[in-house]
Amino acid sequence: EAGVTQFPSHSVIEKGQTVTLRCDPISGHDNLYWYRRVMGKEIKFLLHFVKESKQDESGMPNNRFLAERTGGTYSTLKVQPAELEDSGVYFCASSLHRDSPLHFGNGTRLTVT
Amino acid sequence: AQTVTQSQPEMSVQEAETVTLSCTYDTSESDYYLFWYKQPPSRQMILVIRQEAYKQQNATENRFSVNFQKAAKSFSLKISDSQLGDAAMYFCAYRSSKYNFNKFYFGSGTKLNVKP
């Protein structure tokens, strides 16, 4: 089976611009997660979808971040407008059931200059 | 809130030797899961090993084993007979089995270098 895929793998944007990250989970996985690792620090939870519904978005830093999961398939994470502190690696993960192991994508490295 | 601490930002090991990566965590819960994930350079993060807190026996997966000390809230990973392919970032993670089960709490990672 295809794994979790994320696009782009790397994005460099200027402060104030908009960036949209995409995640395609493993087919059939209802649970989709976004995590972020700011340089050298721990990986932190952003939010959790079950199908198209946001189950938990308590980790979203602020209202500049918007996540969607159209039709319960792929998900996008938009940052608008981007700030310097948004730089980091954004990971997407999916799981079949809520207590199943997480399958991660390769991550998107976002650099805001 | 749960926290996971990995105090070793980077470690090195000679090929074929053994290395232990440290992880401590803080929680008030009695039922939870602990994980070690591995992220090779430019590749996706994969699960190495998983431990249920209610199990006293330490989990093992081939050359990977853990030393789970529940009272001390310690969860170290031992890699035996290290191979070049073990070079990666290793993340320790915690997940509650009851509350906020959808959230994994990760440490900051340990970069493991394997020397030929």
Interface residues (C-beta under 8 A of the other chain):
Chain A: G3 V4 N31 Y33 Y35 R37 G40 K41 E42 I43 K44 F45 H48 Q55 D56 G59 F91 R98 D99 P101 L102 H103 F104 G105 N106 G107
Chain B: V4 P9 Y37 Q39 S42 R43 Q44 M45 I46 L47 R50 F91 A93 S97 N100 F101 N102 K103 F104 Y105 F106 G107 S108 G109
